[in-house]
């Protein structure tokens, strides 16, 4: 079994550990966030985004807004942009098509590329690990989803996310976060994500992560002159459910290439495992809820009908710990 697999503790065993001592953490490590008893990528659903096939039509953006009942947002004209006015992720914009000026190996001058951006749905999500109330969590199927009725507006998820995805809804009187849920309610109904169905060029492929990786590897092997030899998301921060192909180095498309391959949960746990604490999101009645699947989801990602499952440890934002304690 992988060291990141669930500890498999029963409720009785967990409460016994919690009550036995406050000198050591009650959980064995950050991997508890992963689906119980299996490798994080086992049967994980995801997307393969081939940026060489994207034409910038933004059909995926429109489909996302309609499927999730999001208010239409006007793009911003920056002036001198190589393409249409640009947009950024926000509480009301869960996916965007960004325009980037690049220089390809074959081009004698600069050109531009379009790239779809949204939540990366990490195999071991930092946002879920830092949430003290379990509002964000990863399902066994793969999507990292959001339960708004639990959110208290602390915005730890915004701090922890290495991809700067969760966005606070500053227009709402309630503490709400907005982010892509990989259309979890549609998946529960047996449908594909709305963006995938809307894409007219086949730039988006939906399926099991292992099969998408095989497809991406086959494309690179078959057309080495077309693709940059890297699948973004295969290893970054432990791997993500969203995978990318491109014909230029990914930093030219605005992707972070300094993240490393180790899950951020592992980095946080090196500190938290040395600090006496009791997880604040464990109630007297047992561990926090963890979904077994996608049933009972509403279009905004709320899930009042989810059943209890594995516990999620309460971890502090990794970079706050680094700032206070130095490199560990």
Number of C-alpha atoms within 10 A of each C-alpha: 8 10 12 23 19 24 17 13 14 12 15 10 11 18 17 12 16 19 11 11 13 13 12 17 19 21 21 15 22 29 26 23 26 25 27 21 15 15 18 25 22 15 16 20 22 26 24 27 26 23 21 17 17 20 15 18 14 20 16 23 21 18 19 24 19 13 16 21 12 17 11 12 12 9 12 11 12 11 10 8 13 14 16 17 15 17 18 16 20 19 20 21 23 24 25 23 24 20 21 17 16 18 17 17 12 7 9 8 9 9 12 15 25 21 23 21 20 21 22 24 25 27 28 31 29 30 29 28 29 26 27 23 19 24 21 25 25 27 19 23 21 31 27 26 25 25 20 21 13 16 19 15 16 15 18 19 27 19 20 25 21 17 16 13 27 26 19 20 16 12 10 10 7 13 17 23 27 21 23 27 24 28 22 28 24 19 18 15 12 9 12 18 24 22 24 20 16 17 19 15 11 14 20 23 20 18 15 19 23 17 15 21 18 10 14 21 15 12 15 19 13 11 10 12 12 15 21 17 16 17 21 21 22 18 16 18 22 20 22 25 27 26 23 22 25 22 21 20 19 17 11 15 19 13 13 14 11 9 15 12 13 14 22 24 28 19 17 24 19 14 17 20 17 11 13 13 16 18 18 12 18 20 9 7 8 14 20 18 19 22 19 17 18 23 17 16 22 16 15 21 24 18 20 13 12 16 13 13 17 23 26 29 29 22 24 22 22 23 16 13 17 14 9 8 10 9 10 9
